[in-house]
């Protein structure tokens, strides 16, 4: 049985220590579990000894490269044949036979690939079923460039005499059916539901900004009031925001104050929202950066001695805390309201400038003017000298004007504003060309319901939103 493998070419893997060996089987001893190779190669280098003997404990893997038949012929292995004898597959320290071995320096040689020539067989040469390599027409490939007859030996000119029928093959391709299958629609434009029964859904083709999930219809009128102010606005998302008369707005703030939304809280909330809007108008992150400390924006704040003026002072304090140069104008009066005194006390801690005369305001244009001169309940302030002087200065200055909480009056606004900021719900104002903004001052939903307003917040993720005339 062991004599059947004599003369076969094998490859023996002895692990990372001893490496790979290739050679011709010269003897197999089943008693001592050894195998000998003649003319061996070690890691691609021919060994200096004619024969090497291996023990089964040293062999990790054994592959047959060419099996020698009993008739003297050879046959090439169609797939790797690995000896699965447990004795040969066992691991161990290498022990080469004493009568033949490789020198130590050959174990450190590079792992170059070797080519083992198959033995020629008389039977294979006379086999008519095997193709004979075709000689090269224009001479050899030159030294160092052996010809691969299996790849380039066959004649490929046969069958190229007839031209390919492009039109006939293109007629077999139904492009409309293929593209409709890729797009998920049929020939009529109906979208396929993907069911085996071939059911079709609606013929709608969805765009990239459309939702394929069924959603409830959007209700754009989510705020209804018992007393309408006569004007309606809409947000960027299309929600309708009605205006309310001043009496209803005043009653809303009074009920909110009864529930804990005090005047101080409202002043602080209004100041924060107004300062956020002012910072955005001044340039936001593009202007207020550490690299622009030499170009700090300047804001002129015109306030009257009333609650609207206190809202402006609160806004100026927050702007000063954000490295904005604020100049506050407020006239000297005999008796100030307590809310104004408190805001002025906090404003004085910002080291910002406060003036009581128009002469002390900047002569040149500033970056922004914030107008808080008007009062909802006292329209006679417009006849005061300080009011007229401040309004004239604001109109003559070329800076844009932001008016906070403008009052409702039949007369035209004295200071021409570019933006107006309303609180909670807008009032029916004659804004002219001014853009209307609305800020959230924190009035709860049930407080709106107590005054007859069915309210749903239109602010979304913001505290200040723009309003457009409906």
C-alpha positions as MATLAB code, in Angstrom:
seq = 'XXXXXXXXXXXXXXXXXXXXXXXXXXXXXXXXXXXXXXXXXXXXXXXXXXXXXXXXXXXXXXXXXXXXXXXXXXXXXXXXXXXXXXXXXXXXXXXXXXXXXXXXXXXXXXXXXXXXXXXXXXXXXXXXXXXXXXXXXXXXXXXXXXXXXXXXXXXXXXXXXXXXXXXXXXXXXXXXXXXXXXXXXXXXXXXXXXXXXXXXXXXXXXXXXXXXXXXXXXXXXXXXXXXXXXXXXXXXXXXXXXXXXXXXXXXXXXXXXXXXXXXXXXXXXXXXXXXXXXXXXXXXXXXXXXXXXXXXXXXXXXXXXXXXXXXXXXXXXXXXXXXXXXXXXXXXXXXXXXXXXXXXXXXXXXXXXXXXXXXXXXXXXXXXXXXXXXXXXXXXXXXXXXXXXXXXXXXXXXXXXXXXXXXXXXXXXXXXXXXXXXXXXXXXXXXXXXXXXXXXXXXXXXXXXXXXXXXXXXXXXXXXXXXXXX';
ca = [
       0.000    0.000    0.000;
       2.830    2.444    0.845;
       4.560    1.570   -2.469;
       1.666    3.195   -4.365;
       2.907    6.677   -3.347;
       6.547    6.177   -4.351;
       7.651    8.657   -6.990;
       4.842   11.125   -6.246;
       5.572   14.809   -5.762;
       4.460   16.078   -2.366;
       4.576   19.285   -0.319;
       5.088   18.939    3.433;
       4.327   21.749    5.893;
       6.361   21.348    9.097;
       5.118   24.489   10.795;
       6.706   27.941   11.149;
       9.914   26.563   12.680;
      10.969   24.089    9.969;
       9.047   25.546    7.051;
       7.886   23.936    3.811;
       9.485   21.028    1.961;
       8.790   19.725   -1.533;
      10.197   16.682   -3.238;
       9.654   13.176   -4.651;
       8.602   10.386   -2.282;
      11.416    7.858   -2.110;
      10.243    5.676    0.793;
       7.384    5.336    3.281;
       7.857    3.373    6.523;
       4.561    2.605    8.221;
       6.243    0.970   11.188;
       8.337    3.983   12.219;
       5.821    6.455   10.758;
       8.379    8.219    8.540;
       8.469    9.461    4.970;
      11.545   10.285    2.859;
      11.894   12.754   -0.021;
      14.622   12.750   -2.658;
      15.920   15.926   -4.251;
      14.124   18.026   -1.637;
      13.410   21.771   -1.720;
      13.221   23.747    1.505;
      11.246   27.010    1.312;
      11.917   27.169   -2.424;
      15.698   26.471   -2.125;
      17.201   23.134   -3.146;
      18.684   21.328   -0.168;
      22.362   20.385   -0.135;
      21.506   16.773    0.757;
      19.954   14.298   -1.688;
      17.303   12.963    0.707;
      15.362   14.118    3.788;
      13.320   11.948    6.175;
      10.386   13.289    8.214;
       8.604   11.849   11.230;
       4.817   11.959   11.468;
       5.036   14.119   14.594;
       6.853   16.851   12.634;
       4.346   17.068    9.781;
       1.541   19.669   10.076;
       0.109   19.182    6.583;
       0.912   17.011    3.554;
      -0.258   17.797    0.003;
       0.172   15.756   -3.165;
       1.334   17.817   -6.116;
       1.609   14.905   -8.566;
       0.649   11.253   -7.917;
       2.716    8.526   -9.591;
       0.531    5.675  -10.881;
       1.559    2.018  -10.862;
       1.888    1.987  -14.684;
       4.606    4.606  -14.501;
       2.417    7.499  -15.581;
       1.573   10.538  -13.550;
      -1.687   12.376  -13.037;
      -2.119   15.904  -11.789;
      -4.333   16.420   -8.744;
      -7.617   18.167   -9.573;
      -7.820   19.475   -6.035;
      -5.549   19.542   -3.032;
      -5.295   16.093   -1.452;
      -4.308   16.448    2.165;
      -3.287   13.439    4.157;
      -5.635   13.210    7.111;
      -3.755   10.617    9.133;
      -3.931   11.735   12.797;
      -0.367   10.646   13.229;
       0.849   12.838   10.404;
      -1.356   15.828   11.443;
      -0.049   15.780   15.026;
       2.328   18.545   16.048;
       5.739   18.201   17.621;
       9.315   19.359   17.620;
      11.165   18.667   14.371;
      13.366   15.573   14.245;
      15.165   15.003   10.972;
      16.616   11.573   10.218;
      20.263   11.273   11.029;
      21.203    9.864    7.642;
      20.035   12.937    5.721;
      19.202   16.511    6.615;
      19.367   20.123    5.534;
      22.013   22.526    6.771;
      21.003   25.062    9.369;
      21.487   28.011    7.077;
      18.852   26.675    4.665;
      16.188   27.031    7.391;
      16.697   30.788    7.335;
      16.410   31.166    3.588;
      13.628   33.295    2.051;
      10.280   31.706    1.223;
      10.584   31.780   -2.568;
       7.957   29.961   -4.567;
       9.110   26.848   -6.464;
       7.775   25.230   -9.611;
       7.598   21.450   -9.740;
       7.609   20.018  -13.268;
       5.058   17.264  -13.869;
       6.440   14.010  -15.202;
       5.604   13.341  -18.806;
       3.404   10.327  -19.450;
       3.310    8.341  -22.680;
      -0.377    7.738  -22.186;
      -1.142   11.433  -21.878;
       0.755   12.232  -25.071;
      -1.286    9.737  -27.095;
      -4.648   10.691  -25.569;
      -6.747   12.255  -28.368;
      -9.051   13.932  -25.818;
      -6.326   16.258  -24.609;
      -5.615   19.410  -26.584;
      -2.083   19.854  -27.820;
      -0.548   23.288  -27.382;
      -0.473   25.326  -30.591;
       2.966   26.621  -31.491;
       3.450   30.327  -31.401;
       3.135   31.939  -34.842;
       5.677   34.740  -34.484;
       8.384   32.889  -32.596;
       8.947   32.405  -28.899;
       8.164   34.862  -26.202;
      11.837   35.534  -25.572;
      14.006   34.503  -22.678;
      12.476   34.878  -19.219;
       8.909   35.089  -20.606;
       7.412   31.572  -20.828;
       4.224   31.292  -22.893;
       1.021   30.248  -21.152;
      -0.382   27.849  -23.742;
      -3.580   27.226  -21.749;
      -4.468   30.915  -22.026;
      -3.026   31.976  -25.380;
      -2.717   28.669  -27.236;
      -6.322   28.316  -28.461;
      -7.356   29.920  -31.744;
      -9.901   32.686  -31.038;
     -10.523   33.724  -34.621;
     -13.230   31.101  -35.144;
     -16.794   32.463  -34.900;
     -15.888   36.103  -35.560;
     -16.831   36.059  -39.224;
     -20.468   37.092  -38.576;
     -21.327   40.567  -37.223;
     -23.239   40.980  -33.990;
     -26.887   41.929  -34.535;
     -27.245   44.967  -32.286;
     -30.700   45.985  -33.533;
     -32.140   42.521  -33.089;
     -30.833   42.198  -29.528;
     -31.938   45.717  -28.644;
     -35.487   44.895  -29.765;
     -35.547   42.060  -27.216;
     -34.893   44.517  -24.378;
     -38.063   46.139  -22.988;
     -36.646   49.289  -21.453;
     -40.021   50.591  -20.260;
     -40.714   47.430  -18.259;
     -37.241   47.381  -16.727;
     -37.241   51.034  -15.696;
     -40.764   50.805  -14.316;
     -39.656   47.825  -12.240;
     -36.678   49.799  -10.952;
     -38.868   52.797  -10.139;
     -41.517   50.644   -8.491;
     -44.290   51.746  -10.857;
     -46.219   50.142  -13.661;
     -46.623   51.462  -17.210;
     -49.554   53.680  -16.158;
     -47.574   55.418  -13.427;
     -49.202   53.592  -10.501;
     -46.844   52.741   -7.664;
     -46.504   49.022   -7.029;
     -47.265   47.857   -3.526;
     -44.982   44.838   -3.830;
     -47.699   42.279   -3.071;
     -47.813   38.955   -4.959;
     -51.323   39.719   -6.173;
     -50.102   42.696   -8.140;
     -52.199   45.216   -6.192;
     -51.419   48.861   -6.961;
     -51.539   51.828   -4.646;
     -52.281   55.447   -5.461;
     -50.656   56.810   -8.635;
     -48.868   59.544   -6.668;
     -45.147   59.961   -7.233;
     -43.542   61.177   -4.025;
     -40.908   63.876   -4.076;
     -37.878   64.005   -1.809;
     -39.621   66.453    0.546;
     -42.925   64.525    0.847;
     -43.856   62.152    3.628;
     -44.930   58.672    2.535;
     -46.594   57.995    5.891;
     -50.205   58.951    6.393;
     -50.521   61.969    8.690;
     -53.394   63.908   10.138;
     -54.384   67.025    8.228;
     -52.671   70.156    9.508;
     -54.899   72.673   11.292;
     -53.469   76.117   10.622;
     -55.952   78.075   12.735;
     -54.978   76.858   16.187;
     -55.617   80.145   18.030;
     -59.136   81.518   18.372;
     -60.033   84.601   20.393;
     -63.273   85.822   21.859;
     -62.522   89.438   20.844;
     -60.813   89.874   17.533;
     -58.493   92.800   16.980;
     -59.278   93.108   13.290;
     -55.961   91.930   11.834;
     -54.521   88.496   11.299;
     -50.947   87.334   10.847;
     -49.363   84.046    9.864;
     -46.060   82.431   10.768;
     -43.449   80.993    8.421;
     -45.099   77.570    8.787;
     -48.547   78.948    7.880;
     -50.128   79.057   11.360;
     -52.671   81.841   11.762;
     -52.082   84.260   14.683;
     -54.969   86.712   15.240;
     -54.497   90.109   16.816;
     -56.277   91.063   20.040;
     -57.456   94.457   21.290;
     -55.416   96.171   23.998;
     -58.112   95.602   26.672;
     -57.981   91.818   26.156;
     -54.188   91.862   26.109;
     -54.124   93.870   29.361;
     -56.561   91.452   31.001;
     -54.398   88.515   29.888;
     -51.324   89.985   31.584;
     -53.322   90.759   34.745;
     -54.590   87.157   35.044;
     -51.078   85.841   34.416;
     -49.768   88.078   37.197;
     -52.396   86.685   39.568;
     -51.103   83.175   38.855;
     -47.483   84.118   39.583;
     -46.154   85.663   36.370;
     -45.164   88.874   38.111;
     -44.122   92.100   36.456;
     -40.459   91.419   37.266;
     -40.641   88.022   35.548;
     -42.322   89.553   32.534;
     -39.706   92.300   32.317;
     -36.919   89.752   32.458;
     -38.512   87.521   29.816;
     -39.148   90.472   27.531;
     -35.586   91.687   27.973;
     -34.128   88.285   27.102;
     -36.264   87.867   23.953;
     -35.656   91.440   22.795;
     -31.890   91.132   23.354;
     -31.795   87.865   21.416;
     -33.538   89.535   18.496;
     -31.235   92.566   18.728;
     -28.106   90.366   18.778;
     -29.351   88.636   15.636;
     -29.980   91.970   13.936;
     -26.468   93.108   14.879;
     -24.903   90.175   13.035;
     -25.054   87.340   15.521;
     -22.043   84.977   15.467;
     -20.610   86.685   12.394;
     -20.182   89.965   14.287;
     -19.841   89.083   17.959;
     -16.600   87.084   17.961;
     -13.364   87.441   19.972;
     -11.596   88.550   16.779;
     -13.989   91.547   16.480;
     -13.437   93.070   19.912;
     -12.165   96.203   18.197;
     -15.493   96.513   16.326;
     -18.022   96.093   19.100;
     -21.544   97.138   17.998;
     -23.141  100.212   19.519;
     -26.825  100.347   20.481;
     -28.741  103.473   21.488;
     -31.606  102.685   23.865;
     -34.408  105.292   24.113;
     -36.699  104.625   27.104;
     -39.535  106.460   28.771;
     -40.472  106.500   32.494;
     -43.007  103.641   32.313;
     -43.253   99.840   32.084;
     -42.322   99.805   28.398;
     -39.202  101.767   29.307;
     -38.359   99.206   32.003;
     -38.592   96.469   29.352;
     -36.070   98.376   27.248;
     -33.687   98.809   30.208;
     -33.823   95.054   30.816;
     -32.984   94.484   27.153;
     -30.039   96.909   27.390;
     -28.644   95.077   30.436;
     -28.612   91.752   28.563;
     -26.995   93.380   25.532;
     -24.273   94.878   27.721;
     -23.617   91.434   29.171;
     -22.910   90.246   25.610;
     -20.164   92.831   24.929;
     -22.398   95.370   23.198;
     -21.767   99.069   23.788;
     -25.137  100.332   25.092;
     -26.059  103.983   25.564;
     -29.270  104.388   27.593;
     -31.363  107.541   27.330;
     -34.056  108.045   29.970;
     -35.368  111.476   31.051;
     -35.103  112.763   34.592;
     -38.492  112.719   36.283;
     -39.476  113.547   39.817;
     -40.745  110.100   40.740;
     -39.794  106.894   38.978;
     -41.752  103.642   39.171;
     -40.273  100.963   41.379;
     -39.779   98.583   38.432;
     -37.738  101.238   36.606;
     -35.574  101.921   39.651;
     -34.835   98.223   40.012;
     -33.890   97.875   36.343;
     -31.720  101.009   36.473;
     -29.930   99.665   39.525;
     -29.095   96.422   37.688;
     -28.155   98.299   34.517;
     -25.675  100.481   36.424;
     -23.702   97.348   37.368;
     -22.843   96.736   33.697;
     -20.703   99.924   33.509;
     -22.665  101.001   30.441;
     -23.429  104.644   29.724;
     -26.649  106.357   30.858;
     -27.647  109.847   29.717;
     -30.616  112.138   30.327;
     -30.030  114.630   27.524;
     -30.169  114.170   23.785;
     -26.943  116.175   23.470;
     -25.068  113.313   25.115;
     -26.150  110.781   22.477;
     -23.721  109.940   19.642;
     -23.625  112.414   16.790;
     -22.824  109.789   14.186;
     -24.944  106.763   13.307;
     -25.005  103.750   15.616;
     -25.581  100.113   14.735;
     -29.110   99.881   16.167;
     -31.676  102.098   17.901;
     -34.150  100.450   20.306;
     -37.272  102.530   20.850;
     -39.217  102.213   24.125;
     -40.499  105.786   24.368;
     -44.227  105.108   23.965;
     -46.697  104.001   26.628;
     -49.971  102.128   26.104;
     -51.988  104.153   28.602;
     -50.514  107.650   28.333;
     -50.425  109.136   24.861;
     -49.718  112.639   26.215;
     -46.061  111.766   26.563;
     -45.633  112.608   22.887;
     -46.126  116.272   23.779;
     -43.173  116.280   26.155;
     -40.025  118.070   25.057;
     -37.709  115.150   25.854;
     -39.938  112.811   23.819;
     -39.916  115.003   20.710;
     -36.162  115.549   20.961;
     -35.492  111.802   21.287;
     -37.827  110.978   18.391;
     -36.150  113.573   16.166;
     -32.712  112.197   17.006;
     -33.834  108.628   16.170;
     -35.334  109.695   12.830;
     -32.281  111.729   11.862;
     -29.863  108.950   12.779;
     -29.346  106.571    9.906;
     -29.423  103.487   12.120;
     -32.348  101.006   11.852;
     -34.923  101.118   14.652;
     -36.427   98.263   16.683;
     -39.569   99.176   18.639;
     -40.459   96.974   21.616;
     -44.143   96.579   22.530;
     -45.522   99.473   20.464;
     -48.868  100.915   21.579;
     -52.151  100.956   19.685;
     -53.047  104.418   18.482;
     -54.882  105.897   15.583;
     -51.930  108.136   14.825;
     -48.826  107.239   12.892;
     -45.816  106.104   14.866;
     -43.547  109.036   15.649;
     -40.343  107.018   15.349;
     -40.167  105.156   12.055;
     -39.291  101.585   12.957;
     -37.950   98.830   10.743;
     -38.950   96.065   13.171;
     -41.588   95.854   15.912;
     -41.692   93.239   18.693;
     -45.057   92.285   20.247;
     -45.535   90.313   23.466;
     -47.600   87.101   23.662;
     -50.175   88.037   21.027;
     -49.950   90.911   18.520;
     -51.974   94.082   18.766;
     -53.779   95.558   15.721;
     -50.975   97.984   14.841;
     -50.596  100.258   11.870;
     -47.010   99.196   11.270;
     -46.643  100.603    7.787;
     -43.550   98.973    6.323;
     -42.237   97.654    9.667;
     -41.759   93.927   10.030;
     -43.715   92.397   12.910;
     -42.144   89.912   15.321;
     -43.730   88.077   18.232;
     -41.994   86.885   21.424;
     -43.038   84.317   24.000;
     -43.203   85.810   27.506;
     -44.143   82.547   29.236;
     -47.925   82.849   29.674;
     -49.341   79.332   30.325;
     -52.030   77.840   28.125;
     -54.716   77.747   30.820;
     -54.271   81.455   31.478;
     -55.219   82.093   27.852;
     -58.285   79.928   28.339;
     -59.378   81.932   31.381;
     -59.666   85.077   29.277;
     -61.501   83.293   26.438;
     -58.571   82.502   24.118;
     -58.171   79.006   22.717;
     -54.388   79.007   22.456;
     -51.789   76.696   20.937;
     -48.195   77.913   20.873;
     -47.048   79.004   17.387;
     -43.405   79.407   18.446;
     -42.165   75.862   17.890;
     -38.487   75.711   18.927;
     -37.996   79.494   19.060;
     -38.861   82.311   21.442;
     -39.056   85.017   18.770;
     -40.787   84.394   15.419;
     -41.645   86.657   12.471;
     -45.258   87.372   11.552;
     -46.586   88.148    8.102;
     -49.825   89.890    7.179;
     -52.427   87.312    6.237;
];
